[in-house]
Amino acid sequence: MTDRGIAANIDMDLVYARASIIGYPLFLRTDMTSNKHSWGKTCYVKKESEIVPHLKKLMTFSQMADMITGIPFCAVVLREYISMWTLFHAFNGMPVNPEWRIFAKNGRVRCSHWYWIKDAIKNPDVEDYEDRLRESEIITALSLDKLERYAMKVSEAMPGQEWSIDFCKGKNGQWYLIDMAVAEKSWHDPSCRRLEYINDFSDTPRDESNKASESLKD
């Protein structure tokens, strides 16, 4: 993808204008992917001059992900960059943070999972990364009840579809909803005992109180 090709398909003046309002660093993605594992070459943008080369990488990744159709996208998304409670860095310098993935539909939580499995981590910058992941999972599980109630509210507001809802802990101690996707297109721990019941919501939900008035802060 050339600079001319990007300019022909994207209003770069608008992108630059919005980026200047958000400020740098910022988080860049399409409406379909951020290719976060390439971090400093894709989604993490430190200055204006990096926007076009990072967009090129995102577009190339989208095209190469499926040689027949690619990953379609219709928008460029700019987000405020939020510093997270980083445990270590991996892959290509990507910060690995405390994250939980919650599957929910129509206001009911089906199951919840710690996001990071040790086998998924590549090129960690510390030797004790497994211990850090294990300790963080235990500590942040104390916030899981709160996160599940928020997932219930979100899925209730977007009914008819099962969602995977990802929460990440910020450096300031606040939890943020950072991503959502259709459940059937989301990675799901194959060891989950409820996976075989993916379309069965006849069981009694864990909590129907929908209490979500409190802050996400620990």
C-alpha positions in Angstrom: 0.0 0.0 0.0 1.5 3.3 -1.1 1.1 6.8 0.4 -0.9 7.7 -2.7 -3.1 4.7 -2.2 -3.8 5.6 1.4 -4.6 9.2 0.5 -7.0 8.0 -2.2 -9.0 6.0 0.3 -8.6 7.9 3.6 -9.2 11.6 4.4 -5.8 12.1 5.9 -6.4 15.7 6.7 -9.3 14.6 8.9 -7.1 11.9 10.5 -4.4 14.4 11.3 -6.9 16.9 12.7 -8.5 14.3 15.0 -5.1 13.0 16.1 -4.0 16.5 17.1 -7.1 16.8 19.3 -6.5 13.4 20.9 -2.8 14.0 21.3 0.2 11.7 21.2 0.9 9.0 21.9 -2.4 7.5 20.6 -3.8 4.1 19.8 -4.5 3.5 16.1 -6.6 0.7 14.6 -9.1 -0.1 11.9 -12.7 -1.0 12.8 -11.6 -4.6 12.5 -8.1 -4.9 13.9 -5.2 -3.2 15.6 -2.6 -5.9 15.0 -1.4 -5.1 18.5 1.3 -7.8 18.5 3.3 -5.6 16.2 2.7 -2.7 18.6 5.3 0.0 17.8 4.8 -0.5 14.0 1.0 -0.6 14.0 -1.3 0.5 16.8 1.1 2.6 19.1 1.7 6.0 17.5 4.1 8.4 19.2 4.0 11.2 16.7 2.2 12.4 13.6 4.9 11.3 11.1 4.2 7.7 12.2 0.5 7.6 11.2 0.9 6.8 7.5 3.6 4.1 8.0 1.6 2.5 10.7 -1.6 2.6 8.6 0.4 0.9 5.8 1.3 -1.9 8.2 -2.3 -2.3 9.4 -3.5 -2.4 5.8 -0.9 -5.0 4.8 -1.7 -7.1 7.8 -5.4 -6.9 6.9 -4.8 -8.0 3.4 -2.4 -10.8 4.3 -4.6 -12.2 7.1 -6.8 -13.8 4.4 -5.3 -14.2 1.0 -8.7 -14.4 -0.6 -10.7 -11.6 1.0 -8.4 -10.1 3.6 -9.9 -8.5 6.8 -12.3 -5.9 5.5 -12.4 -2.5 7.2 -14.4 0.6 6.7 -12.8 3.1 9.1 -9.7 4.3 10.7 -10.1 4.6 14.5 -8.0 6.9 16.7 -8.2 6.4 20.5 -6.6 8.2 23.4 -3.7 6.1 24.6 -4.2 5.0 28.2 -1.2 3.8 30.2 -2.0 0.3 31.6 -0.8 -1.6 34.7 1.9 -3.3 32.7 3.3 -6.6 33.9 6.0 -6.9 31.2 6.5 -6.5 27.5 6.3 -9.2 24.8 6.0 -9.9 21.1 7.3 -6.7 19.5 7.4 -4.5 22.6 3.7 -4.8 23.4 2.8 -4.2 27.0 1.2 -7.2 28.6 -1.4 -6.0 31.1 -4.0 -7.6 33.5 -7.0 -8.5 31.3 -10.2 -10.5 31.7 -12.5 -11.7 28.9 -16.1 -12.1 29.8 -18.6 -13.9 27.5 -22.2 -12.5 27.9 -25.5 -12.3 26.1 -28.7 -10.4 26.8 -27.6 -9.3 30.3 -26.3 -12.8 31.4 -22.7 -13.8 31.9 -21.9 -17.2 30.5 -18.3 -17.5 31.6 -15.2 -15.4 32.4 -11.5 -16.1 31.6 -8.1 -14.6 32.5 -7.0 -13.3 29.1 -3.4 -14.3 29.0 -2.3 -18.0 28.8 1.4 -18.5 29.2 1.7 -20.4 25.9 0.5 -17.4 24.0 3.4 -15.2 25.2 6.3 -14.8 22.8 9.5 -12.9 23.4 8.9 -11.7 26.9 11.4 -9.2 28.3 11.5 -10.8 31.7 12.3 -14.3 32.8 9.6 -14.6 35.5 6.7 -13.7 33.2 4.8 -16.8 34.2 4.9 -15.9 37.9 3.8 -12.3 37.1 0.8 -13.6 35.1 -0.2 -16.1 37.8 0.1 -13.5 40.6 -1.9 -10.9 38.6 -4.6 -13.3 37.8 -5.1 -14.2 41.5 -5.1 -10.5 42.6 -7.3 -9.1 39.9 -9.8 -12.0 40.3 -11.0 -9.9 43.3 -12.4 -7.4 40.8 -14.1 -10.1 38.6 -17.6 -9.8 40.2 -17.6 -6.1 39.4 -16.4 -6.6 35.8 -19.1 -9.3 35.3 -21.8 -6.9 36.4 -20.6 -4.3 33.9 -20.4 -7.0 31.2 -24.1 -7.8 32.0 -25.0 -4.2 31.5 -23.1 -3.9 28.2 -24.6 -7.1 26.8 -28.1 -6.1 27.9 -27.7 -2.8 26.0 -26.7 -4.8 22.9 -29.2 -7.7 22.9 -29.6 -10.6 20.6 -25.9 -11.4 20.2 -23.4 -13.1 22.4 -20.3 -11.0 23.0 -16.8 -11.4 24.2 -16.0 -8.3 26.4 -12.4 -7.5 27.3 -11.5 -5.4 30.4 -7.9 -4.2 31.1 -6.5 -2.6 34.2 -5.1 0.8 33.8 -2.0 2.2 35.5 -4.3 4.4 37.6 -6.1 1.3 39.0 -9.2 1.8 36.9 -10.6 -0.9 34.8 -11.4 -0.2 31.1 -13.5 -1.9 28.6 -11.0 -2.0 25.7 -12.6 -4.4 23.2 -15.7 -6.3 22.2 -16.3 -8.8 19.5 -18.9 -11.4 18.4 -18.3 -14.4 20.6 -18.2 -17.0 17.9 -15.3 -15.1 16.3 -13.4 -14.7 19.5 -10.8 -16.9 21.0 -12.3 -19.0 23.8 -10.3 -21.2 26.2 -10.9 -24.7 24.9 -10.8 -26.1 28.4 -13.9 -24.1 29.4 -16.4 -26.5 30.7 -19.3 -24.4 29.4 -18.0 -24.1 25.9 -20.2 -26.9 24.7 -23.3 -25.0 25.9 -22.4 -21.9 23.8 -26.0 -21.4 22.7 -27.7 -22.5 25.9 -28.8 -19.7 28.2 -31.5 -21.7 29.9 -29.5 -22.0 33.1 -30.0 -19.4 35.9 -27.7 -16.5 35.4 -25.1 -15.8 38.1 -26.4 -12.4 38.9 -29.5 -10.5 37.6 -29.2 -7.6 39.9 -27.5 -5.5 37.2 -25.7 -3.5 39.8 -23.3 -1.3 38.0 -23.5 2.0 39.7 -20.2 1.7 41.5 -16.9 2.8 40.0 -14.7 0.3 38.2 -11.9 1.5 40.4 -10.5 -1.0 42.9 
